[in-house]
Amino acid sequence: MPLVNLSDVLQPALRNGYAVAGLVTLGWEDMRAFVAAAEAGNVAVILQAGPGCRAHTPLPVVGRMLTWLAEQASVPVVVHLDHGYSAEECRLAIECGFSSVMYDGSRKPLAQNIDETGEIAVMAHAAGVSCEGEIGFVGYSDGEESRGTVPEEAAQFASQTGIDAMAISVGNVHLQQAAQARLDETRIRAIQALTTVPLVIHGGSGVPPDQRLQLARTTSVCKFNIGTELRMAFGAALRAAVNEDPERFDRVAILGQTHEPVFRAALAVLHSMGCDATQGSSNSAAKR
């Protein structure tokens, strides 16, 4: 199936009351399992290459791996740069075939974030690529603290940058291992009252599946980024495979045993988004 961009999958989600999963990839094994899960569930999926992935594998290599999987898939697949920190990094991703880029200027002053994100959105749109921006800083478990998104600043950011999706800080935290973060729905609704841009939740692993589903069906949240819970599934499967036979050394055999557990974990995540994204939904009246 041809590669699609973020707007291709998020605008139907916004209209029809569901969300699309942005699954954070680290290597071939999880990428392949994520696409297999999307095909099994007959849903669209966003494959994301974040800073950890890019530190491990050069961006041109990651891009070719992801775009090849997208082209072979029977469901819509977005190939997305997650947390790009410079215009040059976003430009390289576009040159490498990514269909979507996310520029993270959330640590910067509002005016600077608007200017830089807007420039990258123009560059991306000229290439037929979508652009996600972030307003309000999403912190890290046992690390930097979050700074909540101010609704009026979010409206200004969305209107002045021309972005296709907006990541917000509403109680979500990156790298949280337990699904215990109850998001601030009052703040979410205040933001969505001021803008029509699809909203994105980073650190989605920390959000309980029942709240993911509720927000997907009843708010403008159309994308949840999920990384930690899938990495935990991969790690557990890998440890089990290694410990099963301490004498075994064939990495292909060892890594092959991670596929089914990661596939099942990814399928569960996709089911928590509220709808068959390929076929549409009847929840449109509840979304806003």
Buried (B, 14 or more C-beta within 10 A) or exposed (E): BEBBBBBBBBBBBBBBBBBBBBBBBBBBBBBBBBBBBBBBBEBBBBBBBBBBBBEEBEBEEBBEBBBEBBEEBEBBBBBBBBBBEEBEBBBBBBEBBBBBBBBBBBEBEBEEBBBBBBBBBEBBBEBEBBBBBBBBBBBBBEEEEBBBBBBEBBBBBBBBBBBBBBBBBBBBBBBBEEBEBEBBBEBBBBBBEBBEBBBBBBBBBBBBBEBBBBBBBBBBBBBBBBBBBBBEBBEBBBEEBEEEEEEEEEEEEBBEBBBEBBBBBBBBBBBBBBBBBBEBBEBBEBBB
